Structures are given as structure tokens and as C-alpha cells.
Amino acid sequence: MPTLPWTRPNPAPAHTPAVVMASRFEVRSLTDVPRFFLKSLAAWRQLTTAPGAYGASLVARPLKRTFYTLSAWQDRDALYAYARAEPHRGIMKDLRATMRDSTFTFWETTTDDLPLTWDEAHRRLAEQAARDTAGGVAPDRD
């Protein structure tokens, strides 16, 4: 399972709020995996210079056609600015047709809790996927 370990693009001030996003992406076929992985590396490079990014990690499970991201941000504005900027914006558009499923979850923490754990992210993603399946697609807010 290839993992890009927790990386800190910007120093996080102590004792301040942070917004966390975890995501799970599943591509339609094994033939989509190399392309998705290469594109995710371009988004990763963008993240390493993104204003307001406090940290991130990526897990790839290529044989399961699944990719996970976990990131912490100064606030939602910083996260959304990253998502709207190139190359991330173009990557999302370009890969849309290859996606079988995706789940996103958000929560708040403090910078004292960084780096984040994958156990917590996987738990929250599973809870969000269950809510999405049940028809409650509201973002996780706690």
C-alpha cells in the first residue's frame, strides 16, 4: 500500500483551529489506476505550496482501485482555494469520468492534534459513506 506520509507545507501556529478533510476515491477499473495515481501526484505537488495547508497524507491501494487523502487546513477558504486552483481544478474535471465512487468528510480540530491519524480518518469516512448511502449527504460537522 503506497503511502505519502504526513507532510507539513506550512507551519501551523500552536493552539489554533484547523479544518480537516478526508476523502476516499474509487476508480472504475484497474486500467484507471495509473492515470489517477499520476494525477494525484500533481495535486500533491500543488498542495506542498498551497497557502493555508497545514499537512496532508495520501494512501493508495491500487489493487483495490482506491485512494485516500487526509489534509488539515487553516480554514475552509484555504481548502477551497486549493481545490479551485490549477492543476487541482483541471484534475477533478479530467478524472470525473473514471470515478466509480467518492466520499468526503470534514471536521474541526486544533493544530495541537496534528499530525492526524489514518484510523480516525477511515472511521469518519466510513460514517460519512453510511450517511451518504442512507440519503443524508450533509457534510460531517462536529
C-alpha positions as CSV (number, residue, x, y, z in Angstrom):
1,M,0.0,0.0,0.0
2,P,1.9,3.1,-1.2
3,T,1.6,6.0,1.3
4,L,2.8,9.5,1.1
5,P,3.5,10.3,4.7
6,W,2.2,13.4,6.6
7,T,3.8,16.4,5.0
8,R,3.7,19.9,6.5
9,P,3.7,22.5,3.7
10,N,3.2,25.5,6.1
11,P,4.0,25.8,9.8
12,A,0.8,25.5,11.9
13,P,0.6,28.0,14.7
14,A,0.1,26.3,18.1
15,H,-3.4,26.2,19.8
16,T,-5.4,27.4,16.7
17,P,-8.3,25.8,14.9
18,A,-7.8,23.7,11.8
19,V,-10.2,22.3,9.3
20,V,-9.7,18.7,8.3
21,M,-10.8,17.0,5.1
22,A,-10.6,13.2,4.4
23,S,-11.5,11.7,1.1
24,R,-11.9,8.3,-0.5
25,F,-11.9,7.8,-4.3
26,E,-12.6,4.6,-6.1
27,V,-11.8,4.4,-9.8
28,R,-13.9,2.3,-12.2
29,S,-11.2,-0.1,-13.3
30,L,-7.6,-1.2,-12.8
31,T,-6.7,0.5,-16.0
32,D,-7.7,3.8,-14.5
33,V,-5.3,3.4,-11.5
34,P,-2.0,4.6,-13.1
35,R,-3.6,7.7,-14.5
36,F,-5.4,8.6,-11.3
37,F,-2.2,8.0,-9.3
38,L,-0.1,10.2,-11.6
39,K,-2.7,13.0,-11.5
40,S,-2.9,12.7,-7.7
41,L,0.9,13.3,-7.6
42,A,0.4,16.6,-9.5
43,A,-2.2,17.6,-7.0
44,W,0.2,16.6,-4.2
45,R,2.9,18.8,-5.6
46,Q,0.4,21.7,-5.7
47,L,-0.5,21.1,-2.1
48,T,3.1,21.4,-0.9
49,T,3.0,25.1,-1.8
50,A,-0.7,25.8,-1.0
51,P,-1.3,28.7,1.3
52,G,-3.1,27.6,4.5
53,A,-2.2,23.9,4.1
54,Y,-1.0,22.6,7.5
55,G,-0.5,19.0,6.5
56,A,-1.5,16.1,4.3
57,S,-1.1,12.4,3.6
58,L,-2.1,10.1,0.7
59,V,-2.8,6.4,0.7
60,A,-3.0,4.4,-2.5
61,R,-4.5,0.9,-2.6
62,P,-4.0,0.3,-6.4
63,L,-5.3,-3.3,-6.5
64,K,-8.5,-2.1,-4.7
65,R,-8.7,0.9,-7.1
66,T,-9.0,3.1,-4.1
67,F,-7.2,6.3,-3.0
68,Y,-7.4,8.2,0.3
69,T,-6.4,11.7,1.2
70,L,-6.2,13.4,4.6
71,S,-5.4,17.1,5.0
72,A,-5.5,19.9,7.5
73,W,-6.1,23.5,6.6
74,Q,-6.1,26.9,8.2
75,D,-9.8,27.2,7.3
76,R,-12.3,26.1,4.6
77,D,-11.4,29.1,2.4
78,A,-7.8,27.9,2.1
79,L,-9.0,24.4,1.3
80,Y,-11.5,25.6,-1.3
81,A,-8.9,28.0,-2.9
82,Y,-6.6,25.0,-3.3
83,A,-9.4,22.9,-4.9
84,R,-10.3,25.7,-7.3
85,A,-6.7,26.4,-8.4
86,E,-4.9,24.6,-11.2
87,P,-3.8,21.9,-11.5
88,H,-6.3,20.5,-8.9
89,R,-9.4,22.0,-10.7
90,G,-8.4,20.5,-14.1
91,I,-7.6,17.2,-12.5
92,M,-11.0,16.9,-10.9
93,K,-12.7,17.6,-14.2
94,D,-10.4,15.3,-16.1
95,L,-10.8,12.3,-13.8
96,R,-14.6,12.7,-13.3
97,A,-15.4,10.0,-15.9
98,T,-13.1,7.5,-14.3
99,M,-14.7,7.7,-10.9
100,R,-16.8,4.9,-9.5
101,D,-17.4,6.4,-6.1
102,S,-16.1,9.1,-3.8
103,T,-16.7,10.2,-0.2
104,F,-15.7,13.4,1.6
105,T,-15.8,14.3,5.2
106,F,-14.9,17.4,7.1
107,W,-14.3,18.1,10.8
108,E,-12.6,20.7,13.0
109,T,-9.7,20.1,15.3
110,T,-6.8,22.2,16.6
111,T,-3.3,22.4,15.4
112,D,-2.2,20.7,18.6
113,D,-3.8,17.5,17.2
114,L,-1.6,17.4,14.1
115,P,-0.4,15.2,12.5
116,L,-3.7,13.4,12.1
117,T,-4.2,9.6,12.3
118,W,-5.4,7.5,9.5
119,D,-7.5,5.4,12.0
120,E,-9.6,8.5,12.7
121,A,-9.9,9.4,9.0
122,H,-11.0,5.9,8.0
123,R,-13.6,5.8,10.8
124,R,-15.1,9.2,9.8
125,L,-15.1,8.3,6.1
126,A,-17.0,5.0,6.9
127,E,-19.5,7.0,8.9
128,Q,-19.9,9.5,6.1
129,A,-20.3,6.8,3.4
130,A,-23.1,5.2,5.5
131,R,-24.9,8.6,5.8
132,D,-24.5,9.2,2.0
133,T,-25.9,5.7,1.3
134,A,-28.8,6.4,3.6
135,G,-29.6,9.6,1.7
136,G,-28.2,12.1,4.2
137,V,-25.4,13.7,2.2
138,A,-24.9,16.6,4.6
139,P,-21.2,17.2,5.5
140,D,-19.8,16.0,8.8
141,R,-19.8,18.9,11.2
142,D,-18.6,18.3,14.7
